[in-house]
Amino acid sequence: MKKRFVSLIEILVAISILAILLSLLLPNLSRAREEAKRAQCLSNLKNQGILTAAYAADHGGRIPSNNLTYNNAHWKGEKVNNNWFWHDFIGSYLENVTGSLLENEVYHCPSRTIADVKNDGTPINNPLTYWANPFAWKHDNPDAVTGNSRYIKPWSDNAQIRDVGAPFAKRERYTKFSQLYNPSVYASIYDTAQSNNGRSENSGGGSFISKANAFGIWENPTRPNLNAHPDDMVGYKEIPQQDGLHYDQSGIDFRHPGDTVSAVMFDGSATVLRNGGIRNENMINQ
């Protein structure tokens, strides 16, 4: 039987066909991987919503504090949960936690863009890649202690608590789920880029700024300090306004397919929001 040899042209044709098939398959594989990462991110946020609800159920319907600290000079009581952040409060409901709370995967988006090395080269093993909504809205009633206008955040700011009667007295304040008008579209926790404050475990952060509805008004996106170290601005992103909203520092991070961000709403549902399509009601209680 006469042997048949494959010609060079046939080999080149076969290679070309394989190259075409690979060019068609690889983007789909890459897209599938990113979709899987987004699914994991949404699962993380869904679980954080469950943890938030568990905390609220044990604390009279209150949403946890974004942060809690006591003033050393003007607080005489017990300092319960001093220096805790929002993730510490809901993290207290995680089971089988060993070591650092931030080692738990529920706090880490697989598509994160936050740096994992500090300026001095020290590794950050567990950078926080989500943040709780710190946006405030103006309350109709003034502060009972100071008489000043009162601005309420869903995840309240309880920094530097002071005794009543002390200079600049400040009491702990919390927002309840019952105070939220539309929890199904009101974002609770979401993907964030890295704050320009520096590389650290808690450096994820930033928020929205609304000219019309919130305390702290910016006409334009806030830029990092021009004198800041370049490494401190590694995650800063200038993002176009959304429905009149601008971003403070790095703010939200549209890191998922289709230029989207993952979020869990206050009703516990996890969803995606598209860059350019975020509304005031997604970030402000209205």
N, C-alpha and C positions, 0 to 999 in steps of 0.2 A: 504494500500500500504506500502510495507516494505521500511523503510528509508535506504538510502545508505550513509555511512560515507566515507569521503575522507581519504585515508590512508596517513601516514607520507611520504611514498615513493613518492606518487603522488604530495604532497605538495612540496617536495624537487625538484622533476623534474620540476614543474611549476616555482619555484624560479630560478632554473638553466637556464631555457629558457629565463626568464625575464632578468637575469644577462647578458646572451649572447647578447640579443637584445640591452640592454643598452650599453654594451661595443662596439657594432657596431655603435650605434646612437650618443653617446656622442662625440667621436672624430669628427664626421661629423658636429655636432652642433657647436663645438668649432672652427672648420675650417671655417664654414659659418660665425661665428661672426667675425673672423679675416679678412676674405675676405670683409665683410661689412665695417670694419674699414679701410681697404686699399682703398676701393671705396670712402669713405669719405675723406681720405687723398688726393687721386688723384683729387677729386673735389675741395678741398682747394687749391691745387697747380694750378689747371686749372684757378681758380678765381684769384690767384695771378699773373698768366701770363696775364690775361685780364687787371688787374690793371696796370701792367708794361707797356703794350701796350698803355693804356690810357694816362699814364704819358708821354711816348715817343711821342705820337701824339701831345701833347700840348707843347713839348719842342724840336722841331726840330729833332725828331728821336733819341734823346739821351736816353741811359739807365740811370736810377737814380744812384746816388752815394751810395756806400756801407755805407759811413759815411761822415759827414761834420762838421768840427769845424774850428774856426778861432783863430789865435794866438792873445792873448790879448795885447801883447806888440807891435806887428808889423802889426796890421790891423786897419786902420783908418776908413774904410767904414762901411756900415750897415751890421750887422750879421744876414742875412736872413737864416732861418732854421738851426741855430746853434745847434750843438749836435744832429742832426737828423741821424738816421740809415736808411738803405734801406727800412725797413718796415714802417717807418714814411712817406717816400716819396710816396710809392704806397698806403699806408693807407689813405692818404689825398683824395683818390678817392672813399673810402668807404662811403656809405650813412648811415644816422641815427646813427652815432657813438656817444655814450654817455659814459662818464667816460674814463678809460684808453683805448688807442687804442688796446692794447694787450688783452683786454677782448673779442675781436671779435674772433669767432671760426675759421675764415679763417687761423689764425696763429697757430692752435693747432691740431696736429696729434692725433687722438684718441688712437693710439698705442704708444704714446710717452714714452720714457724711462728716460726723464730728471727729476731730483729731483724737488719737489715742496715745499721744506723747506730749508731755509738758515741754515748756520752753527749754528747760535744762536737760532734756533728754530722758527724764524719768518717765517710764511707761504708765499710762492710765489704762488699767485693765478693764474697767467697767464704766466708760463715760455714759452719762445719762442722756438719752436721745429723745425723750419726750418732755413736755412741760404742761403744767396745769394752767388753765385759762385765768390770767390775773387781771382781766379787764374790768374796770369799774363803771358803774352807772350812778347817776345822782339820785339820792333818796329825797322824798318829799319833806321828811322831817329832819330838823337839824340835830346835831350831836347833843345828847342829854347833858354831857359834862361841860363841853366847851361852848356850845351854842353855835358852832361853826357848821357850814354846809357839810353834809355827810355823803361820802361816796362809798358805795358798797361793791365789793368784789365777790364773785362766786366762791373762789378759793381765797379766803380772807387773809389780809396781811396783818399779822399780830407780832410785828417786830418791836422790841424794846417796850414791853409791858411795864407800866409803872403803877404804884399804889394810888388810890383815890386820895387826893390831898397833896400828893407830891407835885413838883413842878412839871407841867406838861403831862398831867395824869393821862394814862391810856389803859383801858381795860380790854380784855379779850373780847372780840366780836366774831360772830359766825353767821353765815348765811344758811338758811334752811332750803331744802328742796321745794317746800311749799311756796317760797317766794319767787320761784322761777316761772315765767309766763309761758314759755314754749320750749320745754326741755327736749323735745324730739328733734329740734333743729339747732339747739344751743350747744356749742362744742365745749366739752369738759377738759379733755386731755388730747394732745395732738403731736405730730412730728415737729421737732424744732431743729433748726440749724444751730451752730455753736455761737454762743454769745461772744462779743468782742472783748469781754472782760478778761479773758484768758483761758488757758487750757487747764481744766480741772474736772474732777468727777461730776461736779454740779454746774458745769459751765453751759449746759444747754439752757436755753431760755429765750427771753424776748417776748413781745406781745404785739397786739394790734393797737393802733391809735386811731380814734375816730373823731373827726372835727365836730360832728354834730352831737354825739351822745355820751362821750366818756370824759373822765377827768384826765387832764394832760393833753393839750392840743398841739399837734404838729401839722404844718401845711405840707411838709415834705418828709421823706424818709430820713430818720436820724442816722447820721454817718458816724463811724468810729472816730475817736480822738485821733487827729492827724499825727500826733506825737507818739501814738501807741507803737509798741514793737510789732513789726510785720507778722510775727508768729501769732500775736494775740488777735489778729484779724483774719485768721485762716479760714474761718467758717462764715465770715460776713457776706451777706448777699443783699444787694439792693433789689427789691421786688416791686413790681408795679402796684399801684393802688388797686384796691378791690372795693367797688361800691362806696367810694369815699373813704376807705380805710387805708392807712399807711402802716408800715412796720417799724417798731422800735427795735433798735439793734438788729440782730439777725432774724428774729421772729420765726415765723413758720417756715418749714422746709418742704418744698414741692419736689420730693425725691423719688417718687414712684412713677410708673408708666403713665403716659398721657399728661405729664406735668401736674400730678395730683399729690395731695397730702392725705394721710390717714388720720381719722379722728374718732373718738368715742363721744357721743352726745350724753347729755345729762339724764336721758331716759334709759341709758345703757346700750343703745344701738351703736354699732360701729359702721362707719361709712367712709367714703372718699369725697374730697372737695377739690375742685379743679381751679388752677391758677386763673384768676380773672373772673371767677364765678362765685366767690365768697361774698355773702351778704352781711349787712350789719347784724341781722338777727342771728347769724351763726356765731357771733362773738360777743354780742352785747345782749343783756336781758331786756328784750323789748317785744 
